[in-house]
Amino acid sequence: MTVDRRIVIDTQSQCLTLYQDDILLRQFAISTAKNGTGQLEGTGCTPLGEHVISQKIGDGLPANAVFVGRQFTGELYTDELGHDFPDRDWILGRILWLDGQIEGHNRGLNTDDKVVDTKSRYIYIHGTPDTEPMGVPMSHGCIRMRMDELVWLFDQVAVGTCVDIC
């Protein structure tokens, strides 16, 4: 795995782009926060700025594996399961847990002593059901992707990969 890969997430175009050096490898439609962008804990916003992948969760599991609290529940997502639990915020397939790199902006506390820490806010790049729209902001702060696309991306990046959210 090369460490010269980076991810750019554009919240305006709802697009995630994977680069190696300055070469575009692949682009995906995504879904960021319905509440827009912002750093503060409890807002349901997608945080901006420089991040890194701090942890990769779900390697080797099925693409439709269901996670709660970053743990595989043993469930596999189906349309029936989605119908039975319509209000559940589905985290599927893989998790790329993000860690902010800018102290006081997306890491730690801001100047008002409010939490702006991306990692402690549990902000991930994760899979979502295929019935969920891509290209429009609908998440609770995380970056949602199609399950199969996330599995592909997961295999292309390493812990420490830079993720710029703008």
Rosetta constraint file for C-alpha pairs under 8 A:
AtomPair CA 1 CA 156 HARMONIC 7.22 0.50
AtomPair CA 1 CA 157 HARMONIC 6.96 0.50
AtomPair CA 1 CA 158 HARMONIC 6.69 0.50
AtomPair CA 2 CA 157 HARMONIC 7.88 0.50
AtomPair CA 2 CA 158 HARMONIC 7.89 0.50
AtomPair CA 3 CA 157 HARMONIC 7.91 0.50
AtomPair CA 3 CA 158 HARMONIC 7.16 0.50
AtomPair CA 3 CA 160 HARMONIC 7.60 0.50
AtomPair CA 3 CA 161 HARMONIC 6.34 0.50
AtomPair CA 4 CA 20 HARMONIC 5.72 0.50
AtomPair CA 4 CA 21 HARMONIC 5.60 0.50
AtomPair CA 4 CA 161 HARMONIC 7.82 0.50
AtomPair CA 5 CA 18 HARMONIC 7.04 0.50
AtomPair CA 5 CA 19 HARMONIC 5.47 0.50
AtomPair CA 5 CA 20 HARMONIC 4.28 0.50
AtomPair CA 5 CA 21 HARMONIC 6.24 0.50
AtomPair CA 5 CA 157 HARMONIC 6.96 0.50
AtomPair CA 5 CA 161 HARMONIC 6.44 0.50
AtomPair CA 5 CA 162 HARMONIC 7.45 0.50
AtomPair CA 6 CA 18 HARMONIC 5.89 0.50
AtomPair CA 6 CA 19 HARMONIC 5.29 0.50
AtomPair CA 6 CA 20 HARMONIC 6.47 0.50
AtomPair CA 6 CA 21 HARMONIC 7.78 0.50
AtomPair CA 6 CA 161 HARMONIC 5.80 0.50
AtomPair CA 6 CA 162 HARMONIC 4.98 0.50
AtomPair CA 6 CA 163 HARMONIC 5.96 0.50
AtomPair CA 6 CA 164 HARMONIC 7.91 0.50
AtomPair CA 7 CA 16 HARMONIC 6.85 0.50
AtomPair CA 7 CA 17 HARMONIC 5.62 0.50
AtomPair CA 7 CA 18 HARMONIC 4.65 0.50
AtomPair CA 7 CA 19 HARMONIC 6.24 0.50
AtomPair CA 7 CA 161 HARMONIC 7.58 0.50
AtomPair CA 7 CA 162 HARMONIC 6.24 0.50
AtomPair CA 7 CA 163 HARMONIC 4.63 0.50
AtomPair CA 7 CA 164 HARMONIC 6.26 0.50
AtomPair CA 8 CA 16 HARMONIC 5.75 0.50
AtomPair CA 8 CA 17 HARMONIC 5.22 0.50
AtomPair CA 8 CA 18 HARMONIC 6.62 0.50
AtomPair CA 8 CA 19 HARMONIC 7.94 0.50
AtomPair CA 8 CA 163 HARMONIC 5.77 0.50
AtomPair CA 8 CA 164 HARMONIC 4.84 0.50
AtomPair CA 8 CA 165 HARMONIC 6.02 0.50
AtomPair CA 8 CA 166 HARMONIC 7.63 0.50
AtomPair CA 9 CA 14 HARMONIC 7.38 0.50
AtomPair CA 9 CA 15 HARMONIC 5.90 0.50
AtomPair CA 9 CA 16 HARMONIC 4.45 0.50
AtomPair CA 9 CA 17 HARMONIC 6.45 0.50
AtomPair CA 9 CA 163 HARMONIC 7.30 0.50
AtomPair CA 9 CA 164 HARMONIC 6.11 0.50
AtomPair CA 9 CA 165 HARMONIC 4.69 0.50
AtomPair CA 9 CA 166 HARMONIC 6.23 0.50
AtomPair CA 10 CA 14 HARMONIC 5.63 0.50
AtomPair CA 10 CA 15 HARMONIC 5.33 0.50
AtomPair CA 10 CA 16 HARMONIC 6.37 0.50
AtomPair CA 10 CA 165 HARMONIC 6.19 0.50
AtomPair CA 10 CA 166 HARMONIC 5.23 0.50
AtomPair CA 11 CA 15 HARMONIC 6.89 0.50
AtomPair CA 11 CA 32 HARMONIC 6.50 0.50
AtomPair CA 11 CA 37 HARMONIC 7.80 0.50
AtomPair CA 11 CA 165 HARMONIC 7.19 0.50
AtomPair CA 11 CA 166 HARMONIC 6.08 0.50
AtomPair CA 13 CA 135 HARMONIC 7.17 0.50
AtomPair CA 14 CA 29 HARMONIC 5.95 0.50
AtomPair CA 14 CA 30 HARMONIC 5.30 0.50
AtomPair CA 14 CA 31 HARMONIC 5.94 0.50
AtomPair CA 14 CA 32 HARMONIC 6.87 0.50
AtomPair CA 14 CA 134 HARMONIC 7.73 0.50
AtomPair CA 14 CA 135 HARMONIC 4.96 0.50
AtomPair CA 14 CA 136 HARMONIC 6.43 0.50
AtomPair CA 14 CA 137 HARMONIC 7.29 0.50
AtomPair CA 15 CA 27 HARMONIC 6.79 0.50
AtomPair CA 15 CA 28 HARMONIC 5.61 0.50
AtomPair CA 15 CA 29 HARMONIC 4.73 0.50
AtomPair CA 15 CA 30 HARMONIC 5.47 0.50
AtomPair CA 15 CA 31 HARMONIC 7.99 0.50
AtomPair CA 15 CA 135 HARMONIC 7.09 0.50
AtomPair CA 16 CA 27 HARMONIC 5.65 0.50
AtomPair CA 16 CA 28 HARMONIC 5.18 0.50
AtomPair CA 16 CA 29 HARMONIC 6.45 0.50
AtomPair CA 16 CA 30 HARMONIC 6.44 0.50
AtomPair CA 17 CA 24 HARMONIC 7.05 0.50
AtomPair CA 17 CA 25 HARMONIC 7.57 0.50
AtomPair CA 17 CA 26 HARMONIC 5.91 0.50
AtomPair CA 17 CA 27 HARMONIC 4.40 0.50
AtomPair CA 17 CA 28 HARMONIC 6.47 0.50
AtomPair CA 18 CA 24 HARMONIC 6.16 0.50
AtomPair CA 18 CA 25 HARMONIC 5.56 0.50
AtomPair CA 18 CA 26 HARMONIC 5.44 0.50
AtomPair CA 18 CA 27 HARMONIC 6.38 0.50
AtomPair CA 19 CA 23 HARMONIC 5.38 0.50
AtomPair CA 19 CA 24 HARMONIC 4.55 0.50
AtomPair CA 19 CA 25 HARMONIC 5.34 0.50
AtomPair CA 19 CA 26 HARMONIC 7.35 0.50
AtomPair CA 20 CA 24 HARMONIC 6.62 0.50
AtomPair CA 20 CA 25 HARMONIC 6.66 0.50
AtomPair CA 28 CA 145 HARMONIC 7.82 0.50
AtomPair CA 28 CA 149 HARMONIC 7.68 0.50
AtomPair CA 29 CA 134 HARMONIC 5.65 0.50
AtomPair CA 29 CA 135 HARMONIC 5.27 0.50
AtomPair CA 29 CA 145 HARMONIC 7.30 0.50
AtomPair CA 30 CA 134 HARMONIC 5.03 0.50
AtomPair CA 30 CA 135 HARMONIC 5.42 0.50
AtomPair CA 30 CA 136 HARMONIC 7.48 0.50
AtomPair CA 30 CA 143 HARMONIC 6.67 0.50
AtomPair CA 30 CA 144 HARMONIC 5.63 0.50
AtomPair CA 30 CA 145 HARMONIC 5.15 0.50
AtomPair CA 30 CA 146 HARMONIC 7.75 0.50
AtomPair CA 31 CA 133 HARMONIC 7.42 0.50
AtomPair CA 31 CA 134 HARMONIC 5.25 0.50
AtomPair CA 31 CA 135 HARMONIC 5.67 0.50
AtomPair CA 31 CA 136 HARMONIC 5.49 0.50
AtomPair CA 31 CA 137 HARMONIC 4.87 0.50
AtomPair CA 31 CA 138 HARMONIC 5.89 0.50
AtomPair CA 31 CA 139 HARMONIC 6.33 0.50
AtomPair CA 31 CA 143 HARMONIC 5.75 0.50
AtomPair CA 31 CA 144 HARMONIC 5.04 0.50
AtomPair CA 31 CA 145 HARMONIC 6.80 0.50
AtomPair CA 32 CA 36 HARMONIC 7.56 0.50
AtomPair CA 32 CA 46 HARMONIC 6.32 0.50
AtomPair CA 32 CA 136 HARMONIC 7.37 0.50
AtomPair CA 32 CA 137 HARMONIC 4.73 0.50
AtomPair CA 32 CA 138 HARMONIC 6.15 0.50
AtomPair CA 32 CA 139 HARMONIC 5.35 0.50
AtomPair CA 32 CA 140 HARMONIC 7.74 0.50
AtomPair CA 32 CA 141 HARMONIC 6.26 0.50
AtomPair CA 32 CA 142 HARMONIC 6.03 0.50
AtomPair CA 32 CA 143 HARMONIC 4.79 0.50
AtomPair CA 32 CA 144 HARMONIC 6.44 0.50
AtomPair CA 33 CA 37 HARMONIC 6.88 0.50
AtomPair CA 33 CA 44 HARMONIC 6.65 0.50
AtomPair CA 33 CA 45 HARMONIC 5.30 0.50
AtomPair CA 33 CA 46 HARMONIC 5.34 0.50
AtomPair CA 33 CA 137 HARMONIC 5.10 0.50
AtomPair CA 33 CA 138 HARMONIC 5.43 0.50
AtomPair CA 33 CA 139 HARMONIC 4.31 0.50
AtomPair CA 33 CA 140 HARMONIC 5.23 0.50
AtomPair CA 33 CA 141 HARMONIC 4.42 0.50
AtomPair CA 33 CA 142 HARMONIC 6.49 0.50
AtomPair CA 33 CA 143 HARMONIC 7.38 0.50
AtomPair CA 34 CA 44 HARMONIC 7.77 0.50
AtomPair CA 34 CA 45 HARMONIC 7.33 0.50
AtomPair CA 34 CA 137 HARMONIC 4.59 0.50
AtomPair CA 34 CA 138 HARMONIC 4.29 0.50
AtomPair CA 34 CA 139 HARMONIC 5.46 0.50
AtomPair CA 34 CA 140 HARMONIC 6.49 0.50
AtomPair CA 34 CA 141 HARMONIC 7.50 0.50
AtomPair CA 35 CA 43 HARMONIC 7.43 0.50
AtomPair CA 35 CA 44 HARMONIC 6.02 0.50
AtomPair CA 35 CA 45 HARMONIC 5.24 0.50
AtomPair CA 35 CA 46 HARMONIC 7.91 0.50
AtomPair CA 35 CA 137 HARMONIC 7.83 0.50
AtomPair CA 35 CA 140 HARMONIC 7.41 0.50
AtomPair CA 35 CA 141 HARMONIC 7.64 0.50
AtomPair CA 36 CA 45 HARMONIC 5.28 0.50
AtomPair CA 36 CA 46 HARMONIC 6.39 0.50
AtomPair CA 36 CA 137 HARMONIC 7.35 0.50
AtomPair CA 37 CA 45 HARMONIC 4.81 0.50
AtomPair CA 37 CA 46 HARMONIC 4.61 0.50
AtomPair CA 37 CA 47 HARMONIC 5.73 0.50
AtomPair CA 37 CA 48 HARMONIC 6.68 0.50
AtomPair CA 38 CA 43 HARMONIC 7.56 0.50
AtomPair CA 38 CA 45 HARMONIC 5.08 0.50
AtomPair CA 38 CA 46 HARMONIC 5.75 0.50
AtomPair CA 38 CA 47 HARMONIC 4.96 0.50
AtomPair CA 38 CA 48 HARMONIC 6.57 0.50
AtomPair CA 39 CA 43 HARMONIC 7.99 0.50
AtomPair CA 39 CA 45 HARMONIC 6.85 0.50
AtomPair CA 39 CA 46 HARMONIC 7.04 0.50
AtomPair CA 39 CA 47 HARMONIC 4.69 0.50
AtomPair CA 39 CA 48 HARMONIC 6.86 0.50
AtomPair CA 39 CA 105 HARMONIC 6.86 0.50
AtomPair CA 39 CA 106 HARMONIC 5.99 0.50
AtomPair CA 39 CA 116 HARMONIC 4.98 0.50
AtomPair CA 39 CA 117 HARMONIC 7.49 0.50
AtomPair CA 39 CA 118 HARMONIC 7.49 0.50
AtomPair CA 40 CA 45 HARMONIC 7.61 0.50
AtomPair CA 40 CA 47 HARMONIC 7.99 0.50
AtomPair CA 40 CA 114 HARMONIC 6.97 0.50
AtomPair CA 40 CA 115 HARMONIC 5.95 0.50
AtomPair CA 40 CA 116 HARMONIC 4.70 0.50
AtomPair CA 40 CA 117 HARMONIC 7.83 0.50
AtomPair CA 41 CA 114 HARMONIC 7.71 0.50
AtomPair CA 41 CA 115 HARMONIC 5.58 0.50
AtomPair CA 41 CA 116 HARMONIC 5.80 0.50
AtomPair CA 41 CA 117 HARMONIC 7.44 0.50
AtomPair CA 41 CA 121 HARMONIC 6.12 0.50
AtomPair CA 44 CA 140 HARMONIC 4.84 0.50
AtomPair CA 44 CA 141 HARMONIC 4.78 0.50
AtomPair CA 45 CA 140 HARMONIC 6.68 0.50
AtomPair CA 45 CA 141 HARMONIC 4.54 0.50
AtomPair CA 46 CA 123 HARMONIC 7.77 0.50
AtomPair CA 46 CA 140 HARMONIC 7.86 0.50
AtomPair CA 46 CA 141 HARMONIC 4.33 0.50
AtomPair CA 46 CA 142 HARMONIC 6.15 0.50
AtomPair CA 46 CA 143 HARMONIC 7.64 0.50
AtomPair CA 47 CA 106 HARMONIC 6.68 0.50
AtomPair CA 47 CA 118 HARMONIC 6.74 0.50
AtomPair CA 47 CA 141 HARMONIC 7.50 0.50
AtomPair CA 47 CA 165 HARMONIC 7.19 0.50
AtomPair CA 48 CA 106 HARMONIC 7.20 0.50
AtomPair CA 48 CA 164 HARMONIC 7.52 0.50
AtomPair CA 48 CA 165 HARMONIC 4.89 0.50
AtomPair CA 48 CA 166 HARMONIC 5.53 0.50
AtomPair CA 49 CA 100 HARMONIC 7.46 0.50
AtomPair CA 49 CA 101 HARMONIC 7.91 0.50
AtomPair CA 49 CA 102 HARMONIC 7.43 0.50
AtomPair CA 49 CA 105 HARMONIC 7.93 0.50
AtomPair CA 49 CA 106 HARMONIC 7.07 0.50
AtomPair CA 49 CA 164 HARMONIC 5.62 0.50
AtomPair CA 49 CA 165 HARMONIC 5.16 0.50
AtomPair CA 49 CA 166 HARMONIC 6.21 0.50
AtomPair CA 50 CA 100 HARMONIC 6.20 0.50
AtomPair CA 50 CA 101 HARMONIC 5.68 0.50
AtomPair CA 50 CA 102 HARMONIC 6.79 0.50
AtomPair CA 50 CA 162 HARMONIC 7.08 0.50
AtomPair CA 50 CA 163 HARMONIC 6.03 0.50
AtomPair CA 50 CA 164 HARMONIC 4.59 0.50
AtomPair CA 50 CA 165 HARMONIC 6.49 0.50
AtomPair CA 51 CA 98 HARMONIC 6.16 0.50
AtomPair CA 51 CA 99 HARMONIC 5.32 0.50
AtomPair CA 51 CA 100 HARMONIC 4.33 0.50
AtomPair CA 51 CA 101 HARMONIC 5.23 0.50
AtomPair CA 51 CA 102 HARMONIC 7.98 0.50
AtomPair CA 51 CA 162 HARMONIC 5.84 0.50
AtomPair CA 51 CA 163 HARMONIC 4.90 0.50
AtomPair CA 51 CA 164 HARMONIC 5.94 0.50
AtomPair CA 51 CA 165 HARMONIC 7.61 0.50
AtomPair CA 52 CA 98 HARMONIC 5.68 0.50
AtomPair CA 52 CA 99 HARMONIC 5.41 0.50
AtomPair CA 52 CA 100 HARMONIC 6.67 0.50
AtomPair CA 52 CA 101 HARMONIC 7.16 0.50
AtomPair CA 52 CA 159 HARMONIC 7.44 0.50
AtomPair CA 52 CA 160 HARMONIC 5.26 0.50
AtomPair CA 52 CA 161 HARMONIC 5.36 0.50
AtomPair CA 52 CA 162 HARMONIC 4.46 0.50
AtomPair CA 52 CA 163 HARMONIC 5.33 0.50
AtomPair CA 53 CA 96 HARMONIC 6.06 0.50
AtomPair CA 53 CA 97 HARMONIC 5.71 0.50
AtomPair CA 53 CA 98 HARMONIC 4.79 0.50
AtomPair CA 53 CA 99 HARMONIC 6.32 0.50
AtomPair CA 53 CA 158 HARMONIC 7.28 0.50
AtomPair CA 53 CA 159 HARMONIC 5.06 0.50
AtomPair CA 53 CA 160 HARMONIC 5.15 0.50
AtomPair CA 53 CA 161 HARMONIC 5.46 0.50
AtomPair CA 53 CA 162 HARMONIC 6.70 0.50
AtomPair CA 53 CA 163 HARMONIC 7.05 0.50
AtomPair CA 54 CA 96 HARMONIC 7.49 0.50
AtomPair CA 54 CA 97 HARMONIC 5.67 0.50
AtomPair CA 54 CA 98 HARMONIC 5.63 0.50
AtomPair CA 54 CA 99 HARMONIC 5.76 0.50
AtomPair CA 54 CA 159 HARMONIC 5.46 0.50
AtomPair CA 54 CA 160 HARMONIC 6.12 0.50
AtomPair CA 55 CA 95 HARMONIC 7.93 0.50
AtomPair CA 55 CA 96 HARMONIC 6.04 0.50
AtomPair CA 55 CA 97 HARMONIC 5.20 0.50
AtomPair CA 55 CA 98 HARMONIC 7.41 0.50
AtomPair CA 55 CA 159 HARMONIC 5.82 0.50
AtomPair CA 56 CA 94 HARMONIC 7.48 0.50
AtomPair CA 56 CA 95 HARMONIC 5.85 0.50
AtomPair CA 56 CA 96 HARMONIC 4.91 0.50
AtomPair CA 56 CA 97 HARMONIC 6.45 0.50
AtomPair CA 56 CA 154 HARMONIC 7.59 0.50
AtomPair CA 56 CA 158 HARMONIC 7.79 0.50
AtomPair CA 56 CA 159 HARMONIC 6.70 0.50
AtomPair CA 57 CA 70 HARMONIC 7.26 0.50
AtomPair CA 57 CA 94 HARMONIC 5.77 0.50
AtomPair CA 57 CA 95 HARMONIC 4.97 0.50
AtomPair CA 57 CA 96 HARMONIC 6.57 0.50
AtomPair CA 57 CA 97 HARMONIC 7.88 0.50
AtomPair CA 58 CA 72 HARMONIC 7.62 0.50
AtomPair CA 58 CA 93 HARMONIC 6.60 0.50
AtomPair CA 58 CA 94 HARMONIC 4.79 0.50
AtomPair CA 58 CA 95 HARMONIC 6.52 0.50
AtomPair CA 59 CA 94 HARMONIC 6.99 0.50
AtomPair CA 61 CA 65 HARMONIC 6.33 0.50
AtomPair CA 61 CA 93 HARMONIC 6.98 0.50
AtomPair CA 61 CA 94 HARMONIC 7.98 0.50
AtomPair CA 62 CA 76 HARMONIC 7.70 0.50
AtomPair CA 62 CA 93 HARMONIC 6.37 0.50
AtomPair CA 63 CA 92 HARMONIC 7.08 0.50
AtomPair CA 63 CA 93 HARMONIC 4.24 0.50
AtomPair CA 63 CA 94 HARMONIC 7.28 0.50
AtomPair CA 63 CA 147 HARMONIC 5.73 0.50
AtomPair CA 63 CA 148 HARMONIC 6.21 0.50
AtomPair CA 63 CA 151 HARMONIC 6.50 0.50
AtomPair CA 64 CA 76 HARMONIC 5.32 0.50
AtomPair CA 64 CA 77 HARMONIC 5.13 0.50
AtomPair CA 64 CA 78 HARMONIC 7.78 0.50
AtomPair CA 64 CA 92 HARMONIC 5.57 0.50
AtomPair CA 64 CA 93 HARMONIC 4.94 0.50
AtomPair CA 64 CA 147 HARMONIC 6.67 0.50
AtomPair CA 65 CA 72 HARMONIC 6.67 0.50
AtomPair CA 65 CA 73 HARMONIC 7.82 0.50
AtomPair CA 65 CA 74 HARMONIC 7.24 0.50
AtomPair CA 65 CA 75 HARMONIC 6.22 0.50
AtomPair CA 65 CA 76 HARMONIC 4.71 0.50
AtomPair CA 65 CA 77 HARMONIC 6.30 0.50
AtomPair CA 65 CA 92 HARMONIC 5.40 0.50
AtomPair CA 65 CA 93 HARMONIC 4.82 0.50
AtomPair CA 65 CA 94 HARMONIC 7.80 0.50
AtomPair CA 66 CA 72 HARMONIC 5.77 0.50
AtomPair CA 66 CA 73 HARMONIC 5.87 0.50
AtomPair CA 66 CA 74 HARMONIC 7.01 0.50
AtomPair CA 66 CA 75 HARMONIC 5.51 0.50
AtomPair CA 66 CA 76 HARMONIC 5.72 0.50
AtomPair CA 66 CA 77 HARMONIC 6.18 0.50
AtomPair CA 66 CA 90 HARMONIC 7.13 0.50
AtomPair CA 66 CA 91 HARMONIC 6.07 0.50
AtomPair CA 66 CA 92 HARMONIC 4.83 0.50
AtomPair CA 66 CA 93 HARMONIC 6.64 0.50
AtomPair CA 67 CA 71 HARMONIC 5.14 0.50
AtomPair CA 67 CA 72 HARMONIC 4.55 0.50
AtomPair CA 67 CA 73 HARMONIC 5.69 0.50
AtomPair CA 67 CA 90 HARMONIC 7.59 0.50
AtomPair CA 67 CA 91 HARMONIC 5.43 0.50
AtomPair CA 67 CA 92 HARMONIC 6.03 0.50
AtomPair CA 67 CA 93 HARMONIC 7.83 0.50
AtomPair CA 68 CA 72 HARMONIC 6.66 0.50
AtomPair CA 68 CA 73 HARMONIC 6.53 0.50
AtomPair CA 68 CA 91 HARMONIC 7.12 0.50
AtomPair CA 70 CA 95 HARMONIC 7.55 0.50
AtomPair CA 77 CA 81 HARMONIC 6.12 0.50
AtomPair CA 77 CA 82 HARMONIC 7.06 0.50
AtomPair CA 77 CA 92 HARMONIC 7.56 0.50
AtomPair CA 77 CA 129 HARMONIC 7.78 0.50
AtomPair CA 78 CA 82 HARMONIC 6.30 0.50
AtomPair CA 79 CA 83 HARMONIC 6.09 0.50
AtomPair CA 80 CA 84 HARMONIC 6.16 0.50
AtomPair CA 81 CA 85 HARMONIC 6.29 0.50
AtomPair CA 82 CA 86 HARMONIC 5.62 0.50
AtomPair CA 82 CA 88 HARMONIC 7.90 0.50
AtomPair CA 90 CA 127 HARMONIC 7.81 0.50
AtomPair CA 90 CA 128 HARMONIC 5.84 0.50
AtomPair CA 90 CA 129 HARMONIC 7.16 0.50
AtomPair CA 91 CA 95 HARMONIC 7.81 0.50
AtomPair CA 91 CA 126 HARMONIC 5.98 0.50
AtomPair CA 91 CA 127 HARMONIC 5.74 0.50
AtomPair CA 91 CA 128 HARMONIC 5.90 0.50
AtomPair CA 92 CA 126 HARMONIC 6.33 0.50
AtomPair CA 92 CA 127 HARMONIC 4.46 0.50
AtomPair CA 92 CA 128 HARMONIC 5.52 0.50
AtomPair CA 92 CA 129 HARMONIC 7.47 0.50
AtomPair CA 92 CA 147 HARMONIC 6.66 0.50
AtomPair CA 93 CA 126 HARMONIC 7.14 0.50
AtomPair CA 93 CA 127 HARMONIC 5.53 0.50
AtomPair CA 93 CA 147 HARMONIC 5.80 0.50
AtomPair CA 93 CA 150 HARMONIC 7.42 0.50
AtomPair CA 93 CA 151 HARMONIC 6.81 0.50
AtomPair CA 94 CA 126 HARMONIC 5.76 0.50
AtomPair CA 94 CA 127 HARMONIC 6.31 0.50
AtomPair CA 94 CA 147 HARMONIC 7.85 0.50
AtomPair CA 94 CA 150 HARMONIC 6.79 0.50
AtomPair CA 94 CA 151 HARMONIC 6.48 0.50
AtomPair CA 94 CA 154 HARMONIC 7.15 0.50
AtomPair CA 95 CA 124 HARMONIC 6.15 0.50
AtomPair CA 95 CA 125 HARMONIC 5.90 0.50
AtomPair CA 95 CA 126 HARMONIC 4.82 0.50
AtomPair CA 95 CA 127 HARMONIC 7.45 0.50
AtomPair CA 96 CA 124 HARMONIC 5.38 0.50
AtomPair CA 96 CA 125 HARMONIC 5.03 0.50
AtomPair CA 96 CA 126 HARMONIC 6.47 0.50
AtomPair CA 96 CA 154 HARMONIC 7.34 0.50
AtomPair CA 97 CA 119 HARMONIC 7.09 0.50
AtomPair CA 97 CA 122 HARMONIC 7.12 0.50
AtomPair CA 97 CA 123 HARMONIC 6.31 0.50
AtomPair CA 97 CA 124 HARMONIC 4.47 0.50
AtomPair CA 97 CA 125 HARMONIC 6.60 0.50
AtomPair CA 98 CA 118 HARMONIC 6.61 0.50
AtomPair CA 98 CA 119 HARMONIC 5.78 0.50
AtomPair CA 98 CA 122 HARMONIC 7.72 0.50
AtomPair CA 98 CA 123 HARMONIC 5.93 0.50
AtomPair CA 98 CA 124 HARMONIC 5.57 0.50
AtomPair CA 98 CA 125 HARMONIC 7.55 0.50
AtomPair CA 98 CA 163 HARMONIC 7.95 0.50
AtomPair CA 99 CA 107 HARMONIC 7.45 0.50
AtomPair CA 99 CA 117 HARMONIC 7.66 0.50
AtomPair CA 99 CA 118 HARMONIC 5.55 0.50
AtomPair CA 99 CA 119 HARMONIC 4.67 0.50
AtomPair CA 100 CA 106 HARMONIC 4.80 0.50
AtomPair CA 100 CA 107 HARMONIC 4.99 0.50
AtomPair CA 100 CA 117 HARMONIC 6.51 0.50
AtomPair CA 100 CA 118 HARMONIC 5.31 0.50
AtomPair CA 100 CA 119 HARMONIC 6.68 0.50
AtomPair CA 101 CA 106 HARMONIC 6.60 0.50
AtomPair CA 101 CA 107 HARMONIC 6.07 0.50
AtomPair CA 102 CA 106 HARMONIC 5.52 0.50
AtomPair CA 102 CA 107 HARMONIC 5.62 0.50
AtomPair CA 103 CA 107 HARMONIC 4.65 0.50
AtomPair CA 103 CA 108 HARMONIC 5.98 0.50
AtomPair CA 103 CA 109 HARMONIC 7.48 0.50
AtomPair CA 103 CA 110 HARMONIC 7.86 0.50
AtomPair CA 104 CA 108 HARMONIC 5.75 0.50
AtomPair CA 104 CA 109 HARMONIC 5.12 0.50
AtomPair CA 104 CA 110 HARMONIC 4.18 0.50
AtomPair CA 104 CA 111 HARMONIC 6.66 0.50
AtomPair CA 104 CA 116 HARMONIC 6.90 0.50
AtomPair CA 105 CA 109 HARMONIC 7.55 0.50
AtomPair CA 105 CA 110 HARMONIC 6.13 0.50
AtomPair CA 105 CA 116 HARMONIC 6.20 0.50
AtomPair CA 105 CA 117 HARMONIC 7.75 0.50
AtomPair CA 106 CA 116 HARMONIC 5.04 0.50
AtomPair CA 106 CA 117 HARMONIC 4.97 0.50
AtomPair CA 106 CA 118 HARMONIC 5.55 0.50
AtomPair CA 107 CA 116 HARMONIC 5.77 0.50
AtomPair CA 107 CA 117 HARMONIC 4.01 0.50
AtomPair CA 107 CA 118 HARMONIC 6.18 0.50
AtomPair CA 107 CA 119 HARMONIC 7.72 0.50
AtomPair CA 108 CA 115 HARMONIC 6.08 0.50
AtomPair CA 108 CA 116 HARMONIC 5.86 0.50
AtomPair CA 108 CA 117 HARMONIC 4.78 0.50
AtomPair CA 109 CA 113 HARMONIC 5.09 0.50
AtomPair CA 109 CA 114 HARMONIC 5.17 0.50
AtomPair CA 109 CA 115 HARMONIC 4.59 0.50
AtomPair CA 109 CA 116 HARMONIC 5.49 0.50
AtomPair CA 109 CA 117 HARMONIC 6.80 0.50
AtomPair CA 110 CA 114 HARMONIC 5.45 0.50
AtomPair CA 110 CA 115 HARMONIC 6.54 0.50
AtomPair CA 110 CA 116 HARMONIC 6.29 0.50
AtomPair CA 116 CA 121 HARMONIC 7.86 0.50
AtomPair CA 117 CA 121 HARMONIC 6.16 0.50
AtomPair CA 118 CA 122 HARMONIC 6.50 0.50
AtomPair CA 118 CA 123 HARMONIC 5.81 0.50
AtomPair CA 119 CA 123 HARMONIC 6.09 0.50
AtomPair CA 123 CA 141 HARMONIC 6.53 0.50
AtomPair CA 123 CA 142 HARMONIC 4.99 0.50
AtomPair CA 123 CA 143 HARMONIC 7.72 0.50
AtomPair CA 124 CA 142 HARMONIC 5.14 0.50
AtomPair CA 124 CA 143 HARMONIC 6.20 0.50
AtomPair CA 125 CA 142 HARMONIC 6.08 0.50
AtomPair CA 125 CA 143 HARMONIC 4.64 0.50
AtomPair CA 125 CA 144 HARMONIC 5.91 0.50
AtomPair CA 125 CA 145 HARMONIC 7.24 0.50
AtomPair CA 126 CA 142 HARMONIC 7.44 0.50
AtomPair CA 126 CA 143 HARMONIC 6.39 0.50
AtomPair CA 126 CA 144 HARMONIC 5.25 0.50
AtomPair CA 126 CA 145 HARMONIC 6.07 0.50
AtomPair CA 126 CA 147 HARMONIC 7.84 0.50
AtomPair CA 126 CA 150 HARMONIC 6.85 0.50
AtomPair CA 127 CA 144 HARMONIC 5.61 0.50
AtomPair CA 127 CA 145 HARMONIC 4.87 0.50
AtomPair CA 127 CA 146 HARMONIC 5.46 0.50
AtomPair CA 127 CA 147 HARMONIC 4.56 0.50
AtomPair CA 127 CA 150 HARMONIC 6.08 0.50
AtomPair CA 128 CA 132 HARMONIC 6.81 0.50
AtomPair CA 128 CA 144 HARMONIC 5.91 0.50
AtomPair CA 128 CA 145 HARMONIC 5.95 0.50
AtomPair CA 128 CA 146 HARMONIC 5.79 0.50
AtomPair CA 128 CA 147 HARMONIC 6.09 0.50
AtomPair CA 129 CA 146 HARMONIC 6.85 0.50
AtomPair CA 129 CA 147 HARMONIC 7.07 0.50
AtomPair CA 130 CA 146 HARMONIC 6.11 0.50
AtomPair CA 130 CA 147 HARMONIC 7.46 0.50
AtomPair CA 133 CA 138 HARMONIC 7.73 0.50
AtomPair CA 134 CA 144 HARMONIC 7.98 0.50
AtomPair CA 134 CA 145 HARMONIC 7.41 0.50
AtomPair CA 139 CA 143 HARMONIC 6.97 0.50
AtomPair CA 139 CA 144 HARMONIC 6.86 0.50
AtomPair CA 145 CA 149 HARMONIC 6.75 0.50
AtomPair CA 145 CA 150 HARMONIC 5.97 0.50
AtomPair CA 146 CA 150 HARMONIC 6.14 0.50
AtomPair CA 147 CA 151 HARMONIC 6.31 0.50
AtomPair CA 148 CA 152 HARMONIC 6.41 0.50
AtomPair CA 149 CA 153 HARMONIC 6.25 0.50
AtomPair CA 150 CA 154 HARMONIC 5.89 0.50
AtomPair CA 151 CA 155 HARMONIC 6.48 0.50
AtomPair CA 152 CA 156 HARMONIC 6.66 0.50
AtomPair CA 153 CA 157 HARMONIC 6.56 0.50
AtomPair CA 154 CA 158 HARMONIC 7.88 0.50
AtomPair CA 157 CA 161 HARMONIC 6.30 0.50
